[in-house]
Amino acid sequence: MRKYLNKVGLWWQHFNPSQKRNLVIAAVSAILCVIVIAWFLERPNYVTIMSGLDNKSLGQVQTQLETLKIPNKIVGTSVEVPSKDADTARIQLAMKGMPSSGYIGYSSVSNSFGMTQDQFNIQVLDALQQSLNATIQSINGIESAQVHIVMPSQQLFVSQPQSSAKASVFVQLGSGVTLSAAEVAGIQNLVAHAVQGLTPENVSVVDQNGVTLSGNSSQLAAGGAAPSNELSLVHNLEQQVSGQLTSGLNEIVGPGNAVVMVHANVKFNQVKTTSKVFEPAPGQSTGMISSQETVKNSNNQGQTTTVGGVAGQASTNPNLPSYTGTAAGGGNPSNSASTSTITNYQNSEVDTQTVGDPIQVQGYTVGIFLNAADKQLTPQVIAQIKAFVQNAVGISAGAGATNSITVAAVPFQSASSASGSLSPNRSSVFLWGGLGLLGAVLVGLGAVVLVRRRKQATTSEVAVGPEEPVFENLDEVPMTEDEHIKQELARLATRKPEEFANLLRTWLAD
């Protein structure tokens, strides 16, 4: 190491001050260039994800992006984020139903000279579809996606009916993956906000099984499910329950030691019940008085007088006249009177309408296989697992419920044990075969090395003749200080004659 440092020092001493200054400036400039280039390469590349937004939508989108901790910039009416976060931002904003105005942006397309407007529109539409494909594929569980957009044709006359834009999305889901209603709605909003004049209702989402996923949320809101989607809804429910049980059992018996099968008994009908009840007002034993009639009769011997009327007339208003009849008679006078009242009551009327759930889960049938190869599962453990499943699924012994839980402990057949049972001596065969192959390779390498050494020895004998003297390496002979100075002066005179001449003039002047 010291030898190399000495060489570097001698090399540095060969330069004059101006050359040294230039070397330092060049080195510093190179380092600064590397730093600037690295900064440009590491700087995030911002792309537009949404354009044409109003101020309210800009504020909502920026607030949501800051909540998601995604860097963003507002440029006019557009929102820009780093390219690596563009797909995530589009999906998250679409699932939140944003933006309420504008459209989702995409990469710019080239408008070459001579391109017609129709060709440019087709190129824009293709770029938009490719951008949506890449964005939807970034959702967890979606392996591939294909978006098809149908734009309405422009009508020449205003009186002609204008059709609306439509779109369809085909998604290839992973094994055992189901999309929730929120994710499907997010895809619909994502595509709808990317195309002008397109509404989420006109976006159809279909999976690889031909099942329409976009109809589930709207049909449930309308109060029922179409027959074509009933199987998909049941399958999604069974997959969700099975996944939850598998996740919980993996924590108990270990990953890969539990197999869960779930069957859901689902009833697709909606029951509406209407009841009408008549009852008194709260805190009263009778209802409200709607009408009341009172009749009073009086009898005098020799003179009979009848005073009567309807309640609310003369009995309540003294300004109205009353009518009295008198009949002549003989004998001793005697008096008698009677009063009768008729009251009509009106009770309160209560109308109650009950609407049942369009999807009713009648019960679950759960089958669980546990791996008993490593340890024996006791009946107590199996009973605890049954209780766990019952509480996790929410199984209750209510009326009409059809619930069943079966837990069995069996040894699992692994791939390694299956291969070992088919060929018990295969491992030893592979071992000896590998050792033999390794030995053959080593023998071959040794033979190649011996052949090369012989060729090198023969070549050296032919190249070096007997008449050529063999000199020892002069660098290995120790030199005195004077010889070393002479050697350096000779090198300086050969490499830099001008500096050597200046050095001689200096010596002669001294």
Secondary structure as UniProt FT lines:
FT   HELIX           2..13
FT   HELIX           17..42
FT   STRAND          46..51
FT   HELIX           55..67
FT   TURN            68..69
FT   STRAND          73..75
FT   TURN            76..77
FT   STRAND          78..82
FT   HELIX           83..85
FT   HELIX           86..95
FT   TURN            96..97
FT   STRAND          103..104
FT   TURN            113..114
FT   HELIX           117..137
FT   TURN            140..141
FT   STRAND          142..150
FT   TURN            158..159
FT   STRAND          166..173
FT   TURN            175..176
FT   HELIX           181..194
FT   TURN            196..197
FT   HELIX           200..202
FT   STRAND          203..207
FT   TURN            208..209
FT   HELIX           215..222
FT   HELIX           227..253
FT   TURN            255..256
FT   STRAND          258..268
FT   STRAND          272..279
FT   TURN            282..283
FT   STRAND          288..300
FT   TURN            301..302
FT   STRAND          303..307
FT   TURN            311..316
FT   TURN            318..319
FT   STRAND          335..346
FT   STRAND          348..355
FT   STRAND          359..371
FT   HELIX           379..393
FT   TURN            399..400
FT   STRAND          404..410
FT   HELIX           415..422
FT   TURN            424..425
FT   HELIX           426..463
FT   TURN            466..467
FT   HELIX           474..476
FT   HELIX           481..495
FT   HELIX           497..509
//
